[in-house]
Amino acid sequence: MQFHKHPMLVCAGTLLVALAMGFLGDACASDDARVRIESSADRTVARIGDAIIYRVTVEFDTTLSVVGVVPEKALAAFDVRDRRAIQGEAEAGRRSVTEEFVLAGYSPGNQWIGARPYLIRSADGRVDTVMTAAIPVEVVSMLPADAEDIRDIKGPAEIPTAFPVWWIVGISAAGVAVAATLVWYIRRRRRRGEVIIVPPPRPSHEVAYEALEELRRQNLPGSGQTKAYYMALSETIRRYLGARFGVPAMDRTTAEMLFLLKKTECRRDVGVSVRELLDTADRAKFARWEGTLEEADDQMKRSFRIVDESKQAWINEPQEEGVAAAGGVH
């Protein structure tokens, strides 16, 4: 049984926590004029994965103290993606506390943001429990109304295998000509005693920085191309990690790539940032999550930090002040 689908179980669990802490009180909304509680949601209909802003404001006398039991991952049928608390200034013997949650639902149908308990402690030690009202929210599926299921995968495309003979002969002749020219050129340079200098490959972090800057310049989220933006962001970081740590990042799922990354010298905190970035990108690619422009900018900054904190030190990079020239690279 999943507790987040049953608001009454959430309330019962909160009361057990209160009893374990030595609290005794009523498990219902209080009629005490010293306490007033209000709850609201910014929408009553949301698509799967859409952000829902849920606010609870508790106004109470300054002689009281308020404790809200913080949910770990969910409020009834809705996942908690973010939470913040705002303490109001005391005025005329009253104080207020506002909690704001960013929720998301992934089960279509008529759901409820469950009643949320708050513990009110009086100056004499008495503790009462007040509850918010449960709020109904309809979670709408991404599928069309007449769709019975996700469309089946298309069959394999047929690739033509028969090529004209003249095409094969022409490509072979061109290849032989290019190879012969290259061999002649190398031998000629060697006879002259010249050294052929092959430029080193560009550092993987430079390639990643350049790709991220170009993606930022395109401003895809600003033009409504959220999915294309997160696909490009995910591909850029995957290519960088594959080149930097030698893992096959492009043809692996997020979980498989993170498992391989743990076996390298990649730092654990960098791996955590990579997981959060790719999880967000996967939601945009597969669940049609759009997010906000601020969230898109945060993921771009996270991508730059991933490269900053994991890039390889190169011999030709400027040394920090205080490192002796003869000391080498550390």
N, C-alpha and C positions, 0 to 999 in steps of 0.2 A: 504493500500500500504506500502511495506517495503522499506525504503529509501536506505538501503545498497545494493539493487539490481539495483539501478538507479544512475550511476555515475554523470549524469547531475544534478540531484536533490541535490547530495552532494555538487557539485560546487556552485550551486545557493544558498544553505544555507550558505556556507562560505562567499559569497559576501554580503549577508544580514548582517552577523555578522560584516564584515568590515565596511559597511555603518553605522551600529548602533554605532560603535566605532569612527565615524567621518572620516573614511578612504575613499578616492576616488581613483580609479585607473582602469586599464584595466583588463578585465577578460580573458586574453589570454597570451600566452608566450611572454616575452619581447625580443626584438631584441637588447636591450641595452648591449653593450660589457662589462659593469661593472658587469653583472650578468650572471652566467652560471649554469644551473641546469641539473642534470643527475639522472635517476632512473633505477633500475634493480631488477630482481627477480632471485633467484638461481635455479629456475626450471620453465618449461613451462607446465609440466604435473605432477599432484599430485593426490594421492588417497584421499578419504574423510578423513578428520582429520589430514592429514600429515602437518608437519610444513613447511611453506614457508618463506624464509628470503627475505624481501623486503627492499631495501636501496635507500635512496634519498640523494644526495650530492648537496648542494648549495654553489657555490663559488662566492664571491662578494668583491667589494672594501671596505676597512675599513671605508670609509665615509658613508656607508650604514648600515642599521640594518635590520634583517630578522626575521619575525614572522611566524611560521607554526601553523596553526589551528590544535590542537590535536584532533583526532577522539576519541569518547568515547568508542565505542564497535566494530566498523566495518569500513572497507575500501571497499565500494561497496559490492560485494558478499562475502567478506572474513571477518571472525571474527578476531579481534586484541587480541592476547593472551599475547603479551609483547611488550614493546617499550623502546628504549633508544636513547639518543641524545649524539653526540660526537662533542665537540667544537674543531676546529683546531687552530693551532697557526698562528698568523698573520705573513706574510712573503711577502716582497716586495709590501706592500700596499694592499695585498689581504688576505682574511680570508675565511675559509670554515666551514660549519656545515653539519654533516652527521646524518641522522636519520635512525635507523634500527628497523624494525617491524618484529615480528614473527606472521604470519597469518595462518589461517586454513580455508578451505572451506568445507562446508557440503551439498552443492547442486550440484549434478553431472551435467556435461555438460560443454560447452565453456563459461567461465566466464571472467570478467575483474577486474583487480586491478585498481580502478578508478583513474582518474586524481586528484592529490593532490595539493591544492593551497598554495602558500606562499606570504606573504605581504612584499614588499620591501619598506622601508621608506628612503627617501633621507634626506640630511642635511637641505634642505629648507622646509621640512615637506611634500613633495609630496609622495604619496604612490601608488605603482603599484602592480598589482597582476600577478604573474607568475605561470604557471601550469606545473606539470609533465605530461609526456605522459602516457596514459592508457596502461596497459600491459595485454595481453591475457594469461590466464592460463586454461588449460583443467583439470577439476576435474573428476577423474575416479571413478566409483562406485566399491564397494567391491564385488558385485554380479558377477557371470560369465556372459559372453557376451550373452549367449543364455537363461539366466534366466528371466522369466517374473515377478516373485515376490519372496518374502521370502518363504521358505518352510513352509508348514503347520505344526502345532504341531502334534506330534505322539499321537495316541490313548493311553488310559490308559493300563498299563501292567497288565496282569492277575496274581494274587497272589494265589497260591494253598491254599485251606482252609482245605483240608482233610489230617490229619496226622495219621500215624499208631497208633493203640491203644497201642502197647507196648512202643512206644516213649513217649506218654502222661503219662503212668503209671510209666515209669522209671524216667522222670523228676520230677513227683510229689513225688515219693519216695525219690529221692535225696534231694529235697527241705525240706521235713519233717525231714530227717536225719540231715541236716545242722542246721535247726532251733532248734531241740532237743539238739544237741551238744552245740550250743551257749547258750541256757537257762541253761543247766547243768554247763557250765563254769562260767557264771555270778553268779549263786547261790553259787557255790563253793568259788569263790573269796569273796563274801559277808560274808559267814560263817567264813572265816579267818580274817575278819575285814580289808581287803585290799581295798584301794581306786583305782578305775579304772580311769586312767587319759586319756582323749581323747585329742589328739593333736589338737590345733586350726587350722583352715583352713589357707592356705597360703594367704598372702595379694594379692589382684588382680593385683597390680602394679608389684610385683615380678614375677608373672606368665607371665605378658605382656612383661617385660624386657627380660625374658629368651626366649620367643618365638621370639621376634624381633632380638635378638642376633643370634639365630639359623638361622633365615631367612636371615640375613645379611651374615652369614658364607656361606650359600648355593650359593650366588651370581647368582641368577637366571637370572637377566637382562644381565649379562655378557655372558651367554650361550644362549641368544635369547629367553628365556622363560618369556617374559614380562607379558603376560596375567596371567600366574600362579603366578608370583611374586606379582602383584597387588591384585589378589584374596586372596592370603595368608595374605598380609598386611591388607586388608580390614577386613578379618575375625578376625585377631588378635585384631585390635582396637575395632571391634564390641563386641567381647567377653569381652574385658576389660571394656568397657563402660556399658555393661549389668550387669557385676558383681559389678562394682563400684557404679553405680547409680540406679540399680534395674529396668532397662527398658528392654523390650523384643527386643534387638537389632538384633538378628540373623534372625528373621522372619518378619522383617519390611523393607520397601523400605527406601532409604536414606532420603527422605522428611519426611516420617512418624517417623523415628527414631529421626531426629533432632527436630521435633515437641514435641515428648515425652521428649527429653533431656532438652528442655526449661523449663519444669515444675519441674525440679530438681534443686539442688544447683549448678549445673555445671555453671562455669563462661561463660560469653558471648564470650570472646575472644577464649576460648577453643572450644566453639561450632562453631565459624567461621573456626578454623583450622580443625576441624573434617569434616565440610562441604567441604572444599577445597580438603582434602585428599580423601574423598569418591567420590566426583565428578570426580577426576582424575582416581580413580580406576574403576569407572563405564565406563568411556570412553575406558579404556583398555579392560574391559570385554565385552562390548556390541558394541563398534564402531571399534574394532581392532586397537585402537591407540597404537603406540609403544613407542613414546617418545625417550629420550636419556638416557644414563647412568647417566649423571649429574642430570636429572629430577628424575630418580629413587632414587638416593642417597638423593636428597632434600626431597622426600616424606618419606624416612626412618627417616631422621632427624626430620621431622615434627611429625612423629609418636612418637618418643621418647619424644619430647616436650609436646605432648598431655598428655602422661602419667606423665611426670615430673610436669606439672602445674595443674593436677587434682587428683593426688593420695591422698589417705586418710592418715592422720597422725595416727601412731600407738603408743601405750603407750610404747612399748619396743624399739622404735627407739631412738637413741642418741639425747639428748637435745642440743640445741645450747648453746654456751658459754654465760654465763651471766644470764641464767634462773635458778632460785633457785630450789633446789631439792624438796622442799616442795610446790612449786608453781603448780605442776601438769602439764598437757599437755594443751597448748593453741592453 
